[in-house]
Amino acid sequence: MENYTFLLVLAIILLSTKVLGLASGKVNMPQVVGALLAGLILGPSVLNLVAEDSVITVLSEIGVIMLMFSAGLGTDLQELKKTGAASFVIAMAGVIIPLLGGAALYLVWFNGEGDPQHLLKAIFVGVILTATSVSITVETLLEMGKLQGKVGVTILGAAVIDDILGIIALTIVSSFTNPDVQILTVLIKIVLFFVFIAVVGFVVYKYFKHLNKAFNDKMHRRVAIYGLAFCFILSYCSETFFGVADITGAYFAGLLLCNLSGVRDYISQKITICAYMLFSPVFFASVGLKTDLSGLTLSLLVFALLLLAVAILSKIIGCALGAKLFKFTNHEALSVGIGMVSRGEVALIVAQKGAAFGLVPDSLFGPVILVVIVTTLITPVLLKIVMGDKKKA
């Protein structure tokens, strides 16, 4: 007999994320905060009513892909060109400073006597902190109408570059424990990824440009389906063939279409509705469902709080300093730094990779999860305070 429990689970997630999202709006916070809290409450840390399963995992993955595709569609390409160099420097600072901060904290807190991999484990903790999950930031900026501005475009560009740098850092550290991982191979794949994007992007752009010129009522559904299919194909190719995160491929898919106003606006409208109704709420709730803080001892809790402080301050300071080098105002630099704070599922993935290589013991998953959930919750709140309407605030 087939099990239809997943239908009840989806109904609970949709209702709880909506109710708490509306409650968040009532206290002048982004609705995404309520959706994240809904997952946290439903998950193992509080009520333990809902467990993440294959259905939720797949739907949440589609949700974050669609979210990043929408972000790409909504990107101001001219603004991205202007902030390209700044995004690269900001991403570099947002990787180096958290890496050094996390490694230093681990070395100070834990006694590595007799552990030949103590330094390597410390570096890997730093690698976990380099991760940036821009999906929460994207949703918040979309909600506030700030995604297309200078700060929003810079954050998006820096986050994409941060993802690439994070892959390189992860590969370098893991190569010391796994001889099968070849650094040169990974670097070649990343270069080939951008070549692939350029070639495929040129062909697809020309085709959609033709559709854009002939755009009419009869073509509506076809164009939206073509656009979404292109997003999924690019996401698949990025992850499968080049080892680059699928959300990066999704962002580039949207970016390639962002200059075609008729096609872009229609696809964006349909994707937003589809994501809003099902996929995005499941994605945001899934972040909370992954959280289990039951194994934290007092010592690990103190370490987790210190790791959290390093995670927040290192991103804000590092990325803000990078922004200041390109003459961003203090307010803009602070906004960029806050926008890069959220770690989300990216840090969890990196931590799981570290566990597979024997560099992250089970006891450290509690602190890592605490960093993930708090940075994910605090980022939209801080963005709302810093970038929101000052009169309303």
Secondary structure, 3 states (H helix, E strand, C coil): CCCCHHHHHHHHHHHHHHHHHHHHHHCCCCHHHHHHHHHHHHCCCCCCCCCCCHHHHHHHHHHHHHHHHHHHHCCCHHHHHHCHHHHHHHHHHHHHHHHHHHHHHHHHHCCCCCCCCHHHHHHHHHHHHHCCCHHHHHHHHHHHCCCCCHHHHHHHHHHHHHHHHHHHHHHHHHHCCCCCCCHHHHHHHHHHHHHHHHHHHHHHHHHHHHHHHCCCHHHHHHHHHHHHHHHHHHHHHHHHHHCCCHHHHHHHHHHHHCCCHHHHHHHHHHHHHHHHHHHHHHHHHHHHHCCCCCCCCHHHHHHHHHHHHHHHHHHHHHHHHHHHCCCCCHHHHHHHHHHCCCCHHHHHHHHHHHHHCCCCCHHHHHHHHHHHHHHHHHHHHHHHHHHCCCCCC
